[in-house]
Structure formats: C-alpha cells, structure tokens
Amino acid sequence: MQITLFTGAGASRAIGYPLTRQLLPRVRTDLRDGTLFRGMSSRQKEKKERVELEKYLSRLLLGFETVEDAELPLITDVFSMVEYALVTGEALPIGGEERLRRCRDLLKQAITDVILGDYLAKWEDGNPDHTREKVVLKKLVDWIDRKKRMVGLVTTNYDIGIDHELYKRHGRARAGKEDVYRIVDLGFDWRHVGKQDVCTRPRDPQVRVYKLHGSLDTLVCRACGYVYFNPQGSIVHQAFREALDDDNTCICRDDLRLELHIVSPSLVRDIRDANLLGVWRSALEWMRTSDRWIIVGYSLPPEDLAVRSLLLRAYHGASSKPEITVVQNGNQEQARYRVLFPDCRYETNGLEGFLDGAAQAL
C-alpha cells in the first residue's frame, strides 16, 4: 500500500512548533526584548535589523505597538500586503519596491528565527509539555518507520521536526552520515556544502519528503539555481552571516551569499523556483498514485488555492480513489473536507489520538 502523509501547521504544533497565529505576536515579543535575530550575525547588525523591522511593522500596522496579541493580524496578512504591493507596483507607507522587498526579507528572517528558536528551546527535562511533544514525535516516526518505503511525507510546513528525525532513523543512525544523501528524495537534485558533486534523486528512495513551501534545512543559489541541503539540521543562519565563506556560498560564485529557500506565507504566492516546482510535481504524482491519504493538522483554508488545486488534481487524476483520513483537533474544518471528499474519515482527537489508535490497531 502506498501512503501519503500530508501535514500542516497543526502537526508541527503537536511537536512544539508555533502555529501561524502565534508568529506575529512572537516576533513582537522578541523585538521588544531584543532577542530577535540574536546569534545570526554581529550584534550591531542584529540591532539595526530589529530597529528596521519594527519601523516597517509600525508603519504598516499603526496599532502594532499597542494592541493585544490576540488583536494582531496573522503574519500571512502582513506578507500578503507586501507581496500584493510588489506585484501591482504600488507603494505602501514603508516605501516603494526596494523597501517592500527589504521588509519581506526581514519578515522571512524573523519567522525562521521564531520557528527555529521555538523548537530548539524545547524539550527540557521535567517539563510535561515538552515530554508529551517528544513522545508524539517518536510515535509518529515509529509509525512511518514501520511502513518503510510505503509512506511519502508531503507538507506545507518549513520546519524540520519530522523530517530531521526521519533522516536520523534512516540515514545517520543506521548507515552512516553519507548514506542519507543516497536514500532521501526531496523532489529535486541538490548539493551539500563543501562538495562539488550533485546529489541526484534516488531511483528507489527509502524516505520521501516533499516540502511544498521550502524548508529550514535548505538554501538556494540564485546564480546557478541549485539548492544546498543539510540533513543534519537547519542551515538558515548561514544566509544571514556577514562573512562569506564556503558555508554560505555556492561553488559557482564565492561572492554571492546563499539565500533562504522558502516561499513567503502569503495569499499572493507565485512559485517560480524550479526546485519547488519539482517538489509540487513529485508530490502530485505520489498523491495521485497513493492508496491512502492521511491529512494531519491542515485546515484547508479557502484562500490556499494552490494546495486545494493539488489535492483535487491528485484525487481526480487517480485511477483508483484513495482512502482519505483527516486528522484534526476538533471538527471546525470538517465541512470544508466533506464538500471536497464526502467519504473521508474525519478524526477529531488530533495527531496524538490518531497515533494512539494506530498503535492499538497493530
């Protein structure tokens, strides 16, 4: 049986990552206490970027400094305003194209800092929440491990919680560090830092990870178009260091810094990156030929037209329709799924409940 595990923000929340609605409040908190961007570059540069981002946000959202956390918009809304202005050639209170692009870059840097920092700070001994998150991740990867090559992970998330643990299980822990390069399919060919050769997609991968909007363990070279991938953890900090060296430049250009390889969480998305287009094509084919879909923590928002299109094309392009299980906390999104997939099984006990049920079924 071929299985697609499709994960959204709710799945990442179960293992300790923040939800989308928590990102802008966390950015504001970290701006106020001076921890945003800490450790990414020099202290002088970090302080300058905090001041710059806070100025942009205060001009875009006049109540940014005064409203309660719950009254702040989703960070998706902020990205969307900026992206829309860039697409239409309009100016916003922060300025024209140059400043809009700068604001977008700082926002990307901010969310990667919050997402990564939130996860790395987790799992302290004796903390019951952290213990539960660690157990959930172990159970999930145990479940994937039992299915072997049958499971392909398709996700809208940037974080590396699930995939990083998979790489440890299937690559570094079992067959040595280098073996993970030969067993994982990301949906595109890639390079790894310090080596000249290109890692091509394996014909028979043990692990399939298709990240639709990019990832924190990849960087991209805008000159040659190749992505650098680090299966041992995040490398996004390399994109913000001032000094240029072998760790943050491509073999094709030693004067050009590698960049983040993520798509802004915006309603105005225009994915042109060839690598990400390959990911979407690979995800579509894997889902189209899967016998079962398990969709975890994805709310199917009406505005996410690209993902909705992906799901519909994969479902209606299948010669035999997949069995669909939707896993959520509560039933708020059930009507959205029933309209598209009337026969889906809808579970309301979250990822933890699903995994407990899967363990009992063995």
C-alpha positions, -999 to +999 in steps of 0.1 A: +000+000+000+013+035-009+005+062+016+007+099+016+012+116+050+001+152+044+009+176+073+000+212+080+008+235+109-013+215+134+010+185+130+040+207+137+023+223+167+019+188+182+057+185+184+064+220+197+064+245+168+043+276+169+010+280+149+007+307+122-014+329+145+014+328+171+041+341+148+035+378+147+029+381+185+062+362+190+080+385+165+068+415+185+078+400+218+113+391+205+116+426+191+108+442+224+132+421+245+160+422+219+162+385+212+150+385+176+179+377+152+202+371+182+232+349+171+225+353+134+252+380+128+271+407+146+253+425+175+254+458+156+238+443+125+212+424+146+202+456+165+200+476+132+177+449+117+154+448+147+150+486+146+144+484+108+118+457+110+100+473+139+098+506+120+083+488+090+057+469+110+047+500+130+041+519+097+022+491+081+001+484+113-004+517+132-015+498+162+014+473+162+028+486+195-004+489+214-029+462+206-032+429+224-016+398+210-050+384+200-058+416+181-027+413+159-034+401+123-019+368+110+016+373+097+002+359+065-018+391+062+013+413+065+032+392+039+001+395+016+000+433+018+037+435+010+035+409-018+004+425-033+021+459-035+052+443-051+031+426-078+009+456-086+038+481-084+022+501-056+038+518-027+029+514+010+036+536+040+071+520+043+080+530+007+083+516-028+097+484-043+132+484-026+118+489+009+090+465+003+115+438-007+136+446+023+106+444+046+097+410+031+132+397+036+133+408+072+099+392+078+112+359+064+143+362+086+120+368+116+097+339+111+126+315+105+142+328+138+110+323+157+102+289+143+137+275+147+142+292+181+109+279+195+118+243+186+155+244+197+145+257+231+121+229+237+122+196+254+136+205+288+138+176+312+109+176+336+086+198+315+054+178+309+046+197+277+080+190+262+078+154+273+045+150+255+058+166+223+088+143+223+066+113+227+043+124+199+073+128+175+087+094+185+053+077+179+049+094+146+083+085+133+079+049+147+047+047+127+064+059+095+093+036+102+070+006+103+056+014+069+091+016+054+090+028+018+052+030+016+050+065+032+057+097+014+057+129+035+041+159+018+040+191+039+032+228+038+055+235+067+090+249+068+101+233+100+123+202+101+109+184+131+095+153+114+119+150+085+150+156+107+140+127+129+134+105+098+169+113+085+184+103+118+165+070+118+170+061+081+204+076+074+228+088+101+218+063+128+216+033+106+241+036+077+264+065+084+263+101+077+268+100+039+241+073+033+213+097+039+223+115+007+215+084-013+182+074+003+162+106+005+141+121-023+133+158-019+118+162-053+148+178-069+186+173-073+208+192-048+242+199-034+257+198+000+281+223+015+318+218+007+313+192-021+314+196-058+291+168-069+254+170-074+232+146-054+206+132-078+173+119-068+175+082-059+156+057-081+143+038-050+143+062-020+138+050+015+125+084+025+103+108+005+100+144+018+082+169-004+081+203+012+058+225-008+069+258+005+106+252+012+125+242+043+148+254+071+174+228+062+179+242+026+194+273+010+194+282-027+219+298-050+202+324-072+231+322-098+230+285-108+197+276-092+209+247-071+197+240-036+221+231-007+206+206+017+217+197+052+201+166+066+218+172+100+197+202+108+189+238+100+213+259+079+192+291+075+215+310+098+242+308+071+221+331+049+224+360+075+261+359+084+280+389+072+312+370+063+312+350+030+329+316+031+324+280+019+294+275+043+272+302+028+283+305-008+279+282-038+307+265-057+297+286-088+301+320-070+322+328-039+309+364-039+272+356-037+255+346-005+231+316-005+195+326+003+165+312+021+146+286+002+111+293+015+080+308+000+065+337+019+034+327+038+012+350+017-021+349-001-002+362-031+021+333-040+039+330-073+061+299-072+087+301-100+116+284-083+124+253-105+132+232-075+099+239-057+080+233-090+097+199-090+086+193-054+050+201-064+051+178-094+066+149-073+040+155-046+012+154-071+024+122-086+029+105-053-005+115-041-022+106-073-008+070-071-013+066-033-039+042-019-044+062+012-040+098+023-036+108+059-040+146+062-029+159+096-032+194+110-041+211+077-071+233+080-078+235+042-082+273+043-103+286+013-076+311+003-049+284-001-059+278-037-026+261-048-028+234-022-065+229-028-058+225-065-030+200-057-054+179-037-081+179-063-058+172-092-042+143-073-076+129-062-094+131-096-064+120-115-061+087-096-072+056-114-084+043-080-096+069-055-075+069-023-089+063+012-087+096+030-083+101+067-084+137+080-068+142+115-076+175+133-082+188+168-119+193+168-144+194+139-141+231+129-128+222+094-150+191+088-174+209+064-146+220+042-133+185+038-168+169+033-175+192+004-144+180-015-142+145-002-176+133+011-164+098+020-133+109+040-129+096+076-127+126+099-109+122+133-111+149+159-086+138+185-055+153+169-022+137+159-018+122+194-052+105+193-045+092+158-012+077+168-027+060+199-053+045+177-027+033+151-007+017+179-038-002+192-045-014+156-012-033+155 
